[in-house]
Amino acid sequence: MYIAGSTIKNIMDKTGIRSEQTVYRILDDLKIARRSKFCPLKKTISFEEDVAPYVEKAENASAFVCECIREAVKKYHLRETNSDGSQSQGAGKTD
C-alpha cells in the first residue's frame, strides 16, 4: 500500500494499526524505503488518455508517478545529463 502511494494515516485506517511508528517499523522490516517529505520540484503535467485512469486510481498521484519514473530509470538504465552535457555518475548502465 505504501509503495502504491498510500499515506501512513490511510494505511493505519485500512489495516487497523493504531500507531504510525508500528507502520514505519513494518516498512523498515520489509526494507521498504521511506518517501521523502521534501518536494524539490512541482510541475503541472498532462496525461495521455490511455494512462490517465491509472493515475486517477492512485491514492497519491505524485508518489505513483515518481515510483513509475524510478522503475523506468532502473529498467532502461537512464542517466541524468548535467547542464554541461556530461553524464552524471550513479544510476545507469556501465559499458
Long-range contacts (C-beta under 8 A, 24 or more apart in sequence): 2-27, 2-32, 2-35, 3-32, 3-67, 4-58, 4-59, 4-63, 4-64, 4-67, 5-58, 5-59, 5-60, 5-61, 5-62, 5-63, 5-64, 5-67, 6-59, 6-60, 7-59, 7-60, 10-59, 35-63
